[in-house]
Amino acid sequence: MAADTKTGKRGGLTSRRRKKTIVNVICFILLAAASLTVLMPLWFMVSTALKSMDEIFTYPITWYPHEPIWSNFKDAWVSAEFTRWFFNSVFVAAFAILGGVLANSLVAYGFAKIRFPGRNIMFSIILATMMIPEFVTMIPQYVLYAKLGWVGTYLPLIVPQFMGSAYFIFMLRQFYAGIPNSVIESAQIDGASHFRIWRSIMLPMAKPAIMTVVVLSFNWSWNDFLKPLLYLMDTKTFTLQLGLKIFVSQSNTQWNYLMAASCIVLLPIIVVFMCLQRYFTDGMNIGGAVKG
């Protein structure tokens, strides 16, 4: 009887393992298929960037270049003012990151760890602004910036970054709320001010969330097309997204050059995400502020 019982348990464990293995294999296949679907446009862009114009328009479509032309990247870059546009985008993105980290983290700390009258009401109002479509505020903002004389400069792209974002404030507040109050109380006993606590304690402990803000701020600023289109007038001040639009609008568009330029524009986003991927993954786990 004891042997039969052991045999039954082993058979049950083997059956569970088989089911788990089958489920894992199916999940892997589905994820691999989804990944290929997402990566296919990227592969098509890179493949087109390495082709000649004759090969691009061949039928049936070739999914890889027979003779890769790596010089397309250099030729595309020098065919327009991409270098100037690149540094313009870096300038705007740098201030977007700086403003996103400083403003949102400081405001989030206040809502998470400082008690003051009307705190919950103010936080609810900030969250309510997330439901307002951006297009509703576009015209009033343009009128305001026009009266301030900011149209044609980078100020409409930079200054709002230092005013905070409801999404970032909410995310950082959740991280700060997960940090024990005893840490703050111990620092206050030692004579530390709230600003010192935020700078020396809270920011290092919320590093995953801060890096998430960095990644998203950079991504949104780098890919922004509408705001630079509204506020920038001189082609010398254009960002890369506007520069690509100018490149597309040319009468004789070289599609291999366009795809090569698009690859170069996309590369910084991939590099930033790959470098900060670990922090980004942890940062999306709300409540994991005190890890690592």
N, C-alpha and C positions, 0 to 999 in steps of 0.2 A: 504493500500500500504506500509506504514511504517513497519507494522508487517510482511508482506511478505518479505520485504527487510532484516529485522533483521533475520528472519528465514533462508533466503538464505545464509546470511553471516555465521550464526552458522553452517549450514549444510556444507558450504565450509570449515570452520575451522575444523569441525569434520572429514571430508574426508581427509584433509591434515594430520591431526594427525594420522589417521589410516594408511595412506601410510607411514608416517615417522616411526610409530611403526613397521609396517611390514618390512620396510627396515632395521631397527635396529635389529630386531629379526633374519632376514636372515644373516646380517653381523656377529651377535654374533654366530650363528650356524657355519658359515664358519670359523670364527676365532677359535672357539672351536675345530672344526675338524682338522684344521691346527696345532693347539697346541698339540692335541693328537698324530698326526702323528710325530711331532718333538720330543715329550716326550717319545714315545714308545721305541726307542732304549735305552734311559736312564733308563726307567723302567725295560727293559730286562736285562740291566747290573746289576742293583741293585738286581733284583730277582735272577739272576744267582750267585751273590756274596753270597747270603744267602742259597744256596742249597748245598747238598752233591753231590759228583761226580756221584753217581748212579742216583740221581734225575735229574741231568743235561741231561743225555743221555736217559731218558725215552721218549717213544713215545706213544701217542701224546705229544707235548710240553706243559708243565705246565707254566702258566704265573705268578704264585706266589708260593713261597715255602710252602709246607705243614707244615714243622717244621723248622723255620728260625734258621740258625746256625750263631749266631753273632760272634762266636770265629774265623770265617774265616778271619775277618779283622785283628785281632791280629796275627794269624798264618801267614797270607800272608806278613805282615809287617816285621816280624822277620825272615822270610825264606830267605831274601836277605838283601843287605846293603841299604835298603830303607831310613833309618834314615840319613845316610851319604849323599845319593843322594838328599834327601829332603833339607837339609841345603845347599848343593851345588846349587840347583835350587833357593833357597831363596836368596843366595848371588848374583847370577847373575841377578835375577829379581830386586833386590834392586838397583843395579847400573844401570840397564836399566831404571828404573823409575826416578832415580836421573838425569841421563844424558838426558832422554827424556824431563823432565820438564825444567831443566836449559838451555840446549843448544837451544831447539826449541823455548821456550818462549822469550829468549833474542834476538835471530835472528829475530823472528817474530816482536818483538817490533821495531827493527831497520828498517825493511821494512815498517812498518805501520806508524810510527810517526817521523822518522828522514829522512830528505831530504838530499840526497847526489847524486853526479853524477853517472849515470849508475844504479840507483836503480831498475828501471823497467826492464832493460835488465838482470840484475843479478837475479831478481825474476823470470823472464821468463825462464832462464836457469835452475834454481832450479826446477821449475814446469816440465820442459822438462825431467828431470831425472826420473820422475815418470813413463815415458813410456819405460824406459830401463828395460828389464827383469832381475831379480836377477841372473839367471843362466849365463847371459852374463858376469857379473863381478865376478863370483865365482872363476874362475881360476886365473885371475890377482890378486885378493885379497889374494888367498892362496899363490901364489908365493911371494907377498909382505910380508905377515906375516911370511912365512918360512925364508926369508932373514933377517927379523928382529929378528928371534929366538923366535917368539911368539907361534908357534905351540906346542901344549901340555900344554898350559896355558889358563887362562880365558881371557887374554887380547884381543884376536880377538872377543870375545863375549861382552866385556865391552866397550872398547875404541870407536868402531863405534857409540855407543849410544850417545856419547858426541860430535859427528860430525853433528848432526841434521838429521831430516827426512823431506823430501819434503811435505809429507802429513800433518804432525803436524805443520810445519811452515805455510803452507797455511791456515789451520784451525785456528790457533792462530792469524795469521795476520788479518783474517776476523773479529775476535772478537775485536782485538785492534782497528781496523778501525772503529768499531761502537762506540767507546768511544769518546766523544766530545774532540776536541783539546783544548777547553777552560780549561779543567781540567789540562792538561799538562802546558798550558801557566800560569795558576795560580800558579802551583808548581814552575815553573821556575822563576816567579817574586819573590817568597819567597826564591830563591837561591838554589833550589834542582837541582841536576845533573840528567842526563838521567838515570844513574844507580839507583839513589835513587827513581826516579819516577817509574821505572820499578819494583823495589823491593817493594815499599811501597804503590803504587797506582794501577799500572796495574795488578800485580799478584792477589791481592784481588778482583778486579773488574771482572777479567776473571776466577774466581774460577770454574765455570762449565766447561769451556774449559780445564783448567788445570787438573781437575779430569777426564775428558775424556782421556787426554793424559796418566794419571796414569793407568786407567783401561786398555786401549789398549796396553800400553807398557808392563804392567804386563802380560797380556794375551798372547801377541806375544812372549815374552821372556820365559814364563813358558811352552808354548806349542812347542817351537822351538826344532826341532829334527835334522835338516840337519846340522846346524852350529856346534853344539856340536859333532856331528858324524864326521865332518871334522877335527876339531881342538883339540879335547880331546883324549888322548891316554891311560891314566891310568884309570882303572875302579874306583879308589878312587876319581877321579875328575869328574866322570860322573854326569849328571843331571838325573832327574826322568824319562824323556822321553827315554833316553838311557838305564836306568835301567830297564824300562818296556820291552824294546826290548830284553835285555839279559834274562829277565824272560820268555819271549815268546819263545826264542831260546832254552831253556832247553829241553832236550829230553822227559822228562815226565812232561809236563805242567799240573799243577792243574788249571783248568779253573775257578773254583770257587775262588781260591786264586788270579788269574790274574784279574778277575773282581772286587774283593774286593780291590786290590791294585789300580786298575784304578779309582774306586770310591774315594779313598783317595786322589789320584793325582788330580782329578777333583774338589774336595771339596774347595780348596783355591780360585779357579777361581769363583765359585758360591758365596762364602762368600764375596770376594772383590766386585763383581758386585752388590750383594744385598745391601751392605753397601753404595756404591756410585751410586746406580741406579738413584736417583733423579738428581744428578749432571751430570751423563752421559746423561740422557735424555735431560736436558737443554743444555748440551755441544754440542749435535748434531744439535741444533737449531742455525745455523750460523746467527749471527747478533743480538743475544740476550745477548750480553756481559754485558749490563748495567742493566739487571734484577736482582732483589734481591741482 
